[in-house]
Amino acid sequence: MKKEDCIFCKIANGEIPSKTIYEDEAFRVILDLGPATKGHALILPKEHADNLYGLPEATAAAVLPVAQKVAEKMRKNLHCAGLNLVQNNGEIAGQTVMHFHLHMIPRYENDGQNILWNPGQSSPEELEETRKQIVQ
């Protein structure tokens, strides 16, 4: 179901023009207006979900096959050396539009982007405690 005041719902459903690079019955993939690199795109479900936590299971299962199709076209036609898939949930994680979307960021040699994290350290005991907290 579309959310009336959601800008990504309006874009995904064709009410607001976009630079669409792929579309099917469930998704629209558009070029990001503020791209991190050439070809930076957003996969937008046409059905509204605020984030991953509310995403219907069928939509979640369908998003990676769409990413794979678009990624192949990016690799072939943009000649990118790699690709980051980035999906933020909640403001603390960098989500600025509360409509689930998956960023596809083509990567090129010396593109100036640093989309990786700084690995921390954890003891085997800390990892086991965390595992127990998650699975309870």
Secondary structure as UniProt FT lines:
FT   TURN            4..5
FT   HELIX           7..12
FT   TURN            13..14
FT   STRAND          20..23
FT   STRAND          27..31
FT   TURN            38..39
FT   STRAND          41..45
FT   HELIX           52..54
FT   HELIX           57..78
FT   STRAND          82..86
FT   HELIX           91..93
FT   STRAND          102..107
FT   TURN            109..110
FT   HELIX           124..135
//
